[in-house]
Amino acid sequence: MRKYELALMSYREIEAVDREQAVVLLPVGCVEQHGPCGLTGADTLLAERWCRDVASQGENTYVAAPIWYGYTPYTAFAGTITLRLETLKAVVQDVVDGLISHGFKHIVLVNNHGPNEAALEQVAAQVRREHSITLGLLYPWRLAMHLCPDLYEDYKAVAGHGGEPTISVMMALAPGMVDLTHTAPRGYVREQGPFYALNYKAARFEGFEVGVYWSAEEVLPGGTSGDWRPATQERGEEILRRMAAYGLKFIPAFRTWSQGRAAK
């Protein structure tokens, strides 16, 4: 069996990897609330699972140890732990620089949490300046959302943080660990004085979107903007299958593209 998880390989095994061909997937997630039913490790769990699914079936694809903690605004909810943005940037930068120092040239950041992107963009820019390497980026939850709408009668009615497709995927990733019987208010408290809340950092005023940085729990008291009740393990397994199939097309294309850029 081909080894593909760098953390489960010896340094001699890693030395033997063809670094000219190898694509390294670096999972980046966070530890945050996902509503009353979602798991706090959801983002990292899915990022790592997608990486393993793709690397185990593909060629010359490897998975780095995940970066579990990220930057998140949901700290009022129990179990949510955030890094400072500058800390996250420094950690990702050091890990990527370390991979490059060992000869890896084709790296994809598999980031699964939107607020992390501000840090990752800075890392990508610095890597390009210092190493002439262009990092790839893939966001598993966005991929899941892109691939799953046909699995629901009305996807827009159930989609959202702490709702679908997150909970179905969690049921597939961790069977028996999700309790659908929990209850909590669903959705945003939209009316905030003269503003109509869109999310925890934006609102609409007289038809135009503006930034308003309220605390997350103020506008999303239940922690979920979606509906978890239709979730099923079977749907989650189908979403994971579709995601892996996409990845098996994406990684070879990224490798070829990345090699072409390196040759210039």
C-alpha positions in Angstrom: 0.0 0.0 0.0 1.4 3.4 -1.0 1.9 5.7 1.9 0.5 9.2 1.4 0.3 10.8 4.9 3.5 12.6 5.6 2.9 12.3 9.4 2.9 8.5 9.1 6.1 8.3 7.0 9.7 8.3 8.2 12.1 10.9 7.0 13.8 8.4 4.7 10.4 7.6 3.1 9.8 11.3 2.6 13.3 11.7 1.1 12.4 9.1 -1.5 9.3 11.0 -2.7 9.7 12.5 -6.2 9.3 16.2 -5.2 9.1 17.3 -8.9 5.8 15.4 -9.2 4.5 15.4 -5.7 1.5 17.5 -4.8 1.1 18.2 -1.1 -2.3 18.9 0.4 -2.2 21.0 3.6 -5.6 20.8 5.5 -6.4 24.0 7.4 -9.5 24.3 9.5 -10.7 25.7 12.8 -12.4 24.7 16.0 -15.7 26.5 16.2 -19.4 25.9 16.9 -21.7 24.6 14.1 -25.0 25.0 15.7 -26.6 22.7 18.3 -26.0 19.5 16.3 -22.7 20.2 14.5 -19.3 19.2 15.7 -16.8 21.8 16.7 -14.1 20.1 14.7 -16.2 19.9 11.5 -14.1 22.2 9.3 -10.8 20.4 10.0 -12.4 17.0 9.9 -13.7 17.5 6.4 -10.6 19.2 5.1 -8.4 16.2 6.3 -10.9 13.6 5.0 -11.0 15.2 1.6 -7.2 15.2 1.4 -7.0 11.6 2.4 -9.7 10.5 0.0 -8.0 12.2 -2.9 -4.4 11.2 -2.0 -5.3 7.6 -1.3 -6.8 7.2 -4.8 -4.5 9.5 -6.8 -0.9 9.4 -7.8 2.0 11.4 -6.3 -0.3 13.1 -3.9 0.5 13.5 -0.2 -1.3 14.9 2.9 0.5 17.1 5.4 -0.5 17.1 9.1 -3.5 19.4 9.5 -3.5 22.8 11.1 -6.4 22.4 13.5 -6.9 25.9 14.8 -7.9 28.9 12.8 -9.4 32.4 13.1 -13.1 32.5 14.1 -15.6 35.1 15.4 -17.8 32.6 17.2 -15.9 32.6 20.6 -19.0 33.2 22.7 -20.1 29.7 22.0 -18.7 27.0 24.2 -15.8 25.0 22.7 -14.9 27.6 20.0 -11.2 28.5 20.2 -9.6 31.1 17.9 -6.1 32.0 17.0 -5.2 35.6 16.3 -5.1 36.3 12.6 -1.4 37.1 12.8 -0.7 33.8 14.6 -2.5 31.8 12.0 -0.6 33.5 9.3 2.7 32.8 11.0 1.8 29.1 11.5 0.8 28.5 7.9 3.8 30.4 6.6 6.2 28.3 8.7 4.6 25.1 7.6 4.6 26.0 3.9 8.1 27.3 4.1 9.1 24.0 5.7 7.6 22.0 2.9 9.3 24.1 0.4 12.7 23.8 2.2 12.4 20.0 1.8 11.9 20.3 -2.0 8.1 20.3 -2.4 7.0 22.7 -5.1 3.3 21.9 -5.7 1.2 22.8 -2.6 -2.5 23.1 -2.2 -3.9 24.8 0.9 -7.1 22.9 1.7 -8.7 25.6 3.8 -12.2 24.9 5.1 -13.0 28.2 6.9 -13.7 31.5 5.4 -12.2 33.9 8.0 -8.9 32.1 7.6 -8.6 33.4 4.0 -7.2 36.8 5.1 -4.2 35.1 6.6 -3.7 32.6 3.7 -3.8 35.3 1.1 -0.8 36.9 2.8 1.0 33.6 2.9 0.4 33.0 -0.8 1.7 36.4 -1.7 4.9 36.0 0.4 5.5 32.5 -1.0 5.2 33.8 -4.6 7.6 36.7 -3.9 10.2 34.6 -2.0 10.0 31.2 -3.8 8.3 31.9 -7.2 5.8 29.2 -6.2 2.1 29.7 -6.7 0.0 28.0 -4.1 -3.3 26.4 -4.9 -6.4 26.8 -2.7 -9.5 24.6 -2.4 -12.4 25.1 0.1 -14.1 21.8 0.8 -17.4 23.3 2.2 -17.8 25.4 -0.9 -17.1 22.4 -3.0 -19.7 20.4 -1.1 -22.3 23.2 -1.6 -21.5 23.4 -5.3 -22.0 19.6 -5.7 -25.0 18.9 -3.5 -28.1 21.1 -4.3 -29.8 18.4 -6.5 -29.8 16.1 -3.4 -32.5 18.3 -1.7 -36.0 19.2 -2.5 -35.3 22.9 -1.6 -31.6 23.4 -1.0 -31.8 27.1 -0.2 -34.3 26.4 2.5 -31.9 24.3 4.5 -28.5 25.5 3.6 -26.4 27.5 6.0 -23.9 27.5 8.9 -24.9 24.6 11.3 -27.4 23.3 8.8 -27.1 21.5 5.5 -24.9 20.1 4.0 -22.7 20.3 7.0 -24.7 18.0 9.3 -25.2 15.3 6.7 -21.4 15.3 6.0 -20.7 15.2 9.7 -23.0 12.2 10.1 -21.0 10.4 7.3 -17.6 11.4 8.8 -18.4 10.5 12.4 -21.3 8.0 12.5 -23.2 8.1 15.7 -21.7 11.3 16.9 -24.4 13.7 15.7 -27.6 14.2 17.7 -30.3 15.6 15.6 -32.7 16.0 18.5 -31.1 19.2 19.8 -33.1 22.4 19.4 -32.2 26.0 19.1 -33.4 29.1 17.2 -32.5 28.9 13.6 -31.5 31.9 11.4 -30.4 35.4 11.9 -32.0 38.1 13.9 -32.4 40.3 10.9 -33.9 43.5 12.2 -31.1 45.4 14.0 -32.4 49.0 14.3 -32.2 50.6 10.9 -30.1 47.8 9.6 -31.1 44.4 8.2 -28.5 41.8 9.2 -27.0 39.7 6.4 -24.4 38.0 8.6 -22.1 38.7 11.5 -20.2 41.4 9.5 -22.6 42.8 7.0 -26.0 44.4 6.9 -28.3 46.1 4.3 -29.2 49.8 4.7 -31.7 51.3 2.3 -31.0 48.5 -0.2 -27.2 48.8 -0.1 -24.8 46.4 1.7 -22.6 47.9 4.4 -20.2 46.5 7.0 -21.4 46.2 10.5 -19.2 44.1 12.9 -21.6 42.9 15.5 -20.8 39.9 17.7 -21.8 36.7 16.1 -24.2 35.5 18.8 -26.0 38.8 18.7 -27.3 38.2 15.2 -27.1 34.4 15.2 -28.2 33.4 18.7 -28.6 29.7 18.0 -25.4 29.4 16.1 -27.1 28.2 12.9 -28.4 29.9 9.9 -29.4 26.6 8.2 -31.7 23.7 9.0 -30.1 20.4 10.3 -33.4 18.4 10.5 -33.2 16.9 6.9 -29.7 15.6 7.5 -28.9 12.0 6.7 -25.7 9.9 6.7 -26.5 8.6 3.3 -26.6 12.1 1.8 -23.4 12.9 3.5 -21.7 9.9 2.0 -22.8 10.8 -1.5 -21.5 14.3 -1.0 -18.1 13.0 0.1 -18.0 10.7 -2.9 -18.7 13.6 -5.3 -16.1 15.7 -3.6 -13.4 13.0 -4.0 -14.3 12.5 -7.6 -13.8 16.2 -8.2 -10.5 16.2 -6.4 -9.2 13.3 -8.6 -9.7 15.6 -11.6 -8.4 18.8 -9.9 -5.1 17.5 -8.5 -3.6 16.2 -11.8 -4.7 19.4 -13.5 -3.1 21.5 -10.8 0.1 19.5 -11.0 0.4 20.0 -14.7 -0.4 23.7 -14.4 2.0 24.2 -11.5 4.8 22.4 -13.3 4.3 24.7 -16.3 4.6 27.8 -14.1 7.8 26.4 -12.4 9.4 25.8 -15.8 8.9 29.5 -16.9 
